[in-house]
């Protein structure tokens, strides 16, 4: 994961751990257009950190990502906090 990808990682983690569903469009809006690499953050959390992030592809081709309730509980039991 490059440095340009990691600056939004804490926000992605916070949103997922608090039960929110996130999209690229929502991250762009929340960061005033700076977060164009949501999929890189999701890939990193899935592959390198073992997070069980669920996703579905929307009508416009952008994916929506979330953590199932059981996965939130698992991560919180390991010390992850939103």
MMTF fields as JSON, N, C-alpha, C and O atoms, coordinates in Angstrom:
{
  "mmtfVersion": "1.0.0",
  "mmtfProducer": "UNKNOWN",
  "numBonds": 327,
  "numAtoms": 328,
  "numGroups": 82,
  "numChains": 1,
  "numModels": 1,
  "chainsPerModel": [1],
  "groupsPerChain": [82],
  "chainIdList": ["A"],
  "bondAtomList": [4, 2, 8, 6, 12, 10, 16, 14, 20, 18, 24, 22, 28, 26, 32, 30, 36, 34, 40, 38, 44, 42, 48, 46, 52, 50, 56, 54, 60, 58, 64, 62, 68, 66, 72, 70, 76, 74, 80, 78, 84, 82, 88, 86, 92, 90, 96, 94, 100, 98, 104, 102, 108, 106, 112, 110, 116, 114, 120, 118, 124, 122, 128, 126, 132, 130, 136, 134, 140, 138, 144, 142, 148, 146, 152, 150, 156, 154, 160, 158, 164, 162, 168, 166, 172, 170, 176, 174, 180, 178, 184, 182, 188, 186, 192, 190, 196, 194, 200, 198, 204, 202, 208, 206, 212, 210, 216, 214, 220, 218, 224, 222, 228, 226, 232, 230, 236, 234, 240, 238, 244, 242, 248, 246, 252, 250, 256, 254, 260, 258, 264, 262, 268, 266, 272, 270, 276, 274, 280, 278, 284, 282, 288, 286, 292, 290, 296, 294, 300, 298, 304, 302, 308, 306, 312, 310, 316, 314, 320, 318, 324, 322],
  "bondOrderList": [1, 1, 1, 1, 1, 1, 1, 1, 1, 1, 1, 1, 1, 1, 1, 1, 1, 1, 1, 1, 1, 1, 1, 1, 1, 1, 1, 1, 1, 1, 1, 1, 1, 1, 1, 1, 1, 1, 1, 1, 1, 1, 1, 1, 1, 1, 1, 1, 1, 1, 1, 1, 1, 1, 1, 1, 1, 1, 1, 1, 1, 1, 1, 1, 1, 1, 1, 1, 1, 1, 1, 1, 1, 1, 1, 1, 1, 1, 1, 1, 1],
  "groupList": [{"groupName": "UNK", "atomNameList": ["N", "CA", "C", "O"], "elementList": ["N", "C", "C", "O"], "formalChargeList": [0, 0, 0, 0], "bondAtomList": [1, 0, 2, 1, 3, 2], "bondOrderList": [1, 1, 2], "singleLetterCode": "X", "chemCompType": "L-PEPTIDE LINKING"}],
  "groupTypeList": [0, 0, 0, 0, 0, 0, 0, 0, 0, 0, 0, 0, 0, 0, 0, 0, 0, 0, 0, 0, 0, 0, 0, 0, 0, 0, 0, 0, 0, 0, 0, 0, 0, 0, 0, 0, 0, 0, 0, 0, 0, 0, 0, 0, 0, 0, 0, 0, 0, 0, 0, 0, 0, 0, 0, 0, 0, 0, 0, 0, 0, 0, 0, 0, 0, 0, 0, 0, 0, 0, 0, 0, 0, 0, 0, 0, 0, 0, 0, 0, 0, 0],
  "groupIdList": [1, 2, 3, 4, 5, 6, 7, 8, 9, 10, 11, 12, 13, 14, 15, 16, 17, 18, 19, 20, 21, 22, 23, 24, 25, 26, 27, 28, 29, 30, 31, 32, 33, 34, 35, 36, 37, 38, 39, 40, 41, 42, 43, 44, 45, 46, 47, 48, 49, 50, 51, 52, 53, 54, 55, 56, 57, 58, 59, 60, 61, 62, 63, 64, 65, 66, 67, 68, 69, 70, 71, 72, 73, 74, 75, 76, 77, 78, 79, 80, 81, 82],
  "secStructList": [7, 7, 2, 2, 2, 2, 6, 6, 2, 2, 2, 2, 2, 2, 2, 2, 2, 6, 6, 7, 7, 3, 3, 2, 2, 2, 2, 2, 2, 2, 6, 6, 6, 7, 7, 7, 7, 2, 2, 2, 2, 2, 2, 2, 2, 2, 2, 6, 6, 7, 7, 7, 3, 3, 3, 3, 3, 7, 6, 6, 1, 7, 3, 3, 3, 3, 3, 7, 2, 2, 2, 2, 2, 2, 2, 2, 2, 6, 6, 7, 7, 7],
  "xCoordList": [0.857, 0.0, 0.9, 1.786, 0.672, 1.518, 1.124, 0.054, 1.994, 1.72, 0.451, -0.303, 0.217, -0.995, -2.251, -3.32, -2.151, -3.304, -3.574, -4.722, -2.559, -2.708, -3.314, -3.808, -3.304, -3.797, -5.289, -5.733, -6.075, -7.509, -7.848, -9.006, -6.868, -7.117, -7.772, -8.713, -7.33, -8.008, -9.495, -10.317, -9.839, -11.242, -12.045, -13.182, -11.478, -12.14, -12.381, -13.479, -11.362, -11.502, -12.585, -13.426, -12.561, -13.529, -14.955, -15.836, -15.165, -16.511, -16.978, -18.123, -16.107, -16.484, -16.75, -17.737, -15.881, -16.044, -17.263, -17.774, -17.724, -18.926, -20.2, -21.293, -20.061, -21.221, -21.717, -22.777, -20.985, -21.415, -21.114, -20.187, -21.899, -21.607, -20.928, -21.357, -19.876, -19.152, -19.01, -18.948, -18.962, -18.754, -17.651, -17.279, -17.145, -16.154, -16.73, -16.053, -17.962, -18.596, -18.699, -18.454, -19.06, -19.166, -17.805, -17.703, -16.76, -15.423, -14.927, -14.27, -15.235, -14.84, -15.522, -14.893, -16.801, -17.536, -16.986, -16.806, -16.723, -16.25, -14.847, -14.488, -14.051, -12.663, -12.417, -11.272, -13.476, -13.38, -12.599, -11.791, -12.866, -12.296, -10.912, -10.312, -10.385, -9.013, -8.916, -7.838, -9.997, -9.928, -10.379, -11.531, -9.486, -9.816, -9.389, -9.56, -8.835, -8.268, -8.931, -8.247, -10.238, -10.954, -10.715, -10.506, -10.741, -10.562, -9.19, -9.058, -8.172, -6.844, -6.86, -6.243, -7.568, -7.684, -8.454, -8.067, -9.527, -10.317, -9.463, -9.465, -8.748, -7.874, -6.847, -6.628, -6.23, -5.238, -5.87, -5.301, -7.027, -7.668, -8.088, -8.01, -8.523, -8.909, -7.697, -7.643, -6.748, -5.611, -4.556, -4.104, -4.163, -3.063, -3.51, -2.754, -4.74, -5.2, -6.268, -6.617, -6.779, -7.738, -9.151, -9.914, -9.5, -10.849, -11.83, -11.551, -12.977, -14.013, -14.992, -16.157, -14.53, -15.35, -16.256, -15.792, -17.546, -18.516, -18.664, -18.389, -19.103, -19.295, -20.351, -20.67, -20.87, -21.811, -21.569, -21.324, -21.64, -21.447, -22.772, -23.78, -22.765, -23.966, -24.272, -23.527, -25.383, -25.833, -24.818, -24.679, -24.113, -23.2, -21.785, -20.861, -21.606, -20.301, -19.437, -18.397, -19.836, -19.062, -19.547, -20.744, -18.615, -18.963, -19.352, -18.942, -20.153, -20.501, -19.873, -20.018, -19.173, -18.446, -19.002, -19.425, -18.999, -19.414, -18.848, -18.394, -18.886, -18.512, -19.78, -20.593, -19.961, -21.092, -20.961, -19.857, -22.085, -22.104, -21.134, -20.402, -21.125, -20.241, -18.768, -17.952, -18.431, -17.046, -16.671, -15.541, -17.607, -17.355, -17.063, -16.117, -17.876, -17.675, -16.321, -15.628, -15.945, -14.655, -13.498, -12.575, -13.551, -12.48, -12.419, -11.334, -13.573, -13.592, -13.033, -12.37, -13.291, -12.748, -11.227, -10.563, -10.683, -9.232, -8.633, -7.445, -9.463, -8.968, -9.172, -8.753, -9.811, -10.091, -11.252, -12.27, -11.098, -12.171, -12.456, -11.557, -13.734, -14.072, -13.491, -13.688],
  "yCoordList": [-1.171, 0.0, 1.229, 1.36, 2.114, 3.299, 4.346, 4.272, 5.308, 6.375, 7.147, 7.544, 7.356, 8.088, 7.3, 7.892, 5.987, 5.169, 5.154, 4.982, 5.33, 5.115, 6.286, 6.09, 7.483, 8.621, 8.513, 9.044, 7.854, 7.732, 6.451, 6.246, 5.586, 4.313, 4.461, 3.721, 5.369, 5.501, 5.85, 5.362, 6.682, 7.047, 5.856, 5.649, 5.089, 3.889, 2.907, 2.367, 2.674, 1.766, 2.257, 1.477, 3.533, 4.101, 3.898, 3.477, 4.198, 4.067, 2.61, 2.322, 1.703, 0.292, -0.261, -0.965, 0.052, -0.465, 0.121, -0.473, 1.269, 1.849, 1.375, 1.853, 0.439, -0.164, 0.549, 0.205, 1.525, 2.267, 1.49, 0.682, 1.744, 1.271, 2.432, 3.58, 2.13, 3.208, 2.922, 1.773, 3.998, 3.931, 4.919, 5.782, 4.774, 5.721, 7.129, 8.082, 7.264, 8.586, 9.222, 10.419, 8.43, 8.96, 9.396, 10.416, 8.631, 8.998, 10.259, 11.097, 10.395, 11.613, 12.821, 13.86, 12.683, 13.783, 14.102, 15.271, 13.086, 13.28, 13.872, 14.503, 13.673, 14.148, 15.287, 15.569, 15.934, 17.041, 16.651, 17.424, 15.442, 15.01, 14.401, 14.178, 14.125, 13.602, 12.079, 11.536, 11.374, 9.92, 9.16, 8.735, 8.989, 8.267, 6.814, 6.101, 6.351, 5.004, 4.123, 3.366, 4.21, 3.389, 1.908, 1.151, 1.484, 0.06, -0.435, -1.597, 0.415, 0.014, -0.195, -1.132, 0.677, 0.522, -0.753, -1.48, -1.035, -2.243, -3.483, -4.442, -3.459, -4.576, -4.832, -5.977, -3.78, -3.91, -4.512, -5.43, -4.016, -4.526, -5.988, -6.767, -6.355, -7.749, -8.67, -9.664, -8.342, -9.249, -9.228, -10.284, -8.053, -7.936, -8.0, -8.445, -7.559, -7.502, -8.555, -8.733, -9.239, -10.305, -9.869, -10.638, -8.65, -8.149, -8.798, -8.9, -9.235, -9.846, -8.815, -8.802, -7.96, -6.872, -7.42, -8.063, -7.154, -7.547, -6.412, -5.251, -6.77, -5.733, -6.164, -7.344, -5.171, -5.39, -4.28, -3.131, -4.631, -3.641, -2.964, -3.63, -1.637, -0.862, -0.695, -1.156, -0.025, 0.203, 0.96, 0.715, 1.876, 2.737, 2.19, 2.882, 0.957, 0.319, 0.505, -0.143, 1.373, 1.557, 0.584, 0.326, 0.051, -0.914, -0.214, 0.913, -0.92, -0.493, -1.524, -2.729, -1.039, -1.911, -1.764, -0.679, -2.87, -2.841, -4.05, -5.012, -3.979, -5.113, -5.739, -5.042, -7.041, -7.707, -7.592, -7.471, -7.631, -7.443, -8.394, -7.971, -9.658, -10.634, -10.262, -10.487, -9.7, -9.299, -8.078, -7.973, -7.16, -6.008, -6.494, -6.035, -7.423, -7.962, -8.66, -8.501, -9.424, -10.118, -9.123, -9.287, -8.105, -7.113, -6.315, -6.019, -5.977, -5.255, -6.112, -5.593, -7.42, -8.31, -8.402, -8.779, -8.055, -8.038, -6.653, -6.424, -5.744, -4.433, -3.32, -2.188, -3.62, -2.57, -1.731, -2.266, -0.435, 0.468, 1.472, 1.86, 1.896, 2.884, 4.258, 5.191],
  "zCoordList": [0.0, 0.0, 0.0, 0.845, -0.936, -1.05, -0.015, 0.59, 0.174, 1.133, 0.78, 1.668, -0.497, -0.897, -0.559, -0.415, -0.428, -0.077, 1.421, 1.831, 2.24, 3.677, 4.424, 5.534, 3.882, 4.664, 4.965, 5.983, 4.13, 4.4, 5.152, 5.517, 5.392, 6.055, 7.431, 7.716, 8.293, 9.593, 9.46, 10.236, 8.494, 8.29, 7.775, 8.198, 6.886, 6.372, 7.511, 7.644, 8.333, 9.479, 10.436, 10.883, 10.742, 11.681, 11.179, 11.929, 9.92, 9.358, 9.34, 9.69, 8.937, 8.895, 10.295, 10.507, 11.238, 12.599, 13.31, 14.26, 12.858, 13.47, 12.768, 13.074, 11.829, 11.188, 9.954, 9.431, 9.479, 8.294, 7.021, 6.971, 6.016, 4.665, 3.949, 4.066, 3.214, 2.538, 1.046, 0.607, 0.296, -1.151, -1.514, -0.719, -2.716, -3.2, -3.216, -2.829, -3.658, -3.72, -2.339, -2.188, -1.333, 0.033, 0.561, 1.242, 0.251, 0.712, 0.008, 0.626, -1.269, -1.991, -1.363, -1.159, -1.06, -0.438, 0.95, 1.289, 1.747, 3.124, 3.192, 4.187, 2.141, 2.157, 1.174, 0.819, 0.741, -0.205, -1.474, -1.988, -1.954, -3.223, -3.176, -4.228, -1.999, -1.925, -1.851, -2.088, -1.534, -1.324, -2.56, -2.645, -3.506, -4.726, -4.686, -5.675, -3.566, -3.524, -2.471, -1.782, -2.34, -1.378, -1.633, -0.685, -2.873, -3.173, -2.721, -2.336, -2.758, -2.274, -0.766, -0.26, -0.045, 1.407, 1.74, 2.656, 1.021, 1.25, 0.95, 1.721, -0.151, -0.511, 0.597, 0.992, 1.087, 2.161, 3.417, 4.008, 3.83, 5.038, 4.871, 5.821, 3.697, 3.446, 3.411, 4.135, 2.584, 2.334, 3.427, 3.869, 3.864, 4.824, 6.271, 7.135, 6.55, 7.925, 8.251, 9.418, 7.252, 7.465, 7.815, 8.399, 7.463, 7.742, 6.77, 5.575, 7.282, 6.46, 5.938, 6.335, 5.06, 4.524, 3.421, 2.48, 3.556, 2.538, 1.53, 1.833, 0.329, -0.684, -1.688, -1.836, -2.36, -3.453, -4.472, -4.107, -5.727, -6.78, -7.09, -7.323, -7.092, -7.35, -8.822, -9.687, -9.092, -10.472, -11.305, -12.504, -10.672, -11.419, -11.449, -11.875, -11.003, -11.076, -9.846, -9.73, -8.917, -7.7, -6.646, -6.523, -5.897, -4.861, -3.561, -3.286, -2.781, -1.43, -0.498, -0.703, 0.531, 1.45, 2.862, 3.26, 3.62, 5.022, 5.742, 5.123, 7.061, 7.895, 8.459, 9.067, 8.267, 8.911, 10.435, 10.966, 11.115, 12.571, 13.285, 14.181, 12.899, 13.548, 13.358, 14.252, 12.208, 11.949, 12.777, 13.253, 12.949, 13.82, 15.232, 15.872, 15.712, 17.064, 17.181, 18.185, 16.168, 16.184, 16.25, 17.049, 15.418, 15.384, 16.696, 17.197, 17.238, 18.514, 19.641, 20.54, 19.606, 20.636, 20.548, 21.514, 19.384, 19.195, 19.469, 19.239, 19.957, 20.334, 19.324, 19.566, 18.189, 17.214, 17.722, 18.162, 17.661, 18.09, 16.982, 16.236, 16.879, 15.841, 16.133, 15.354]
}
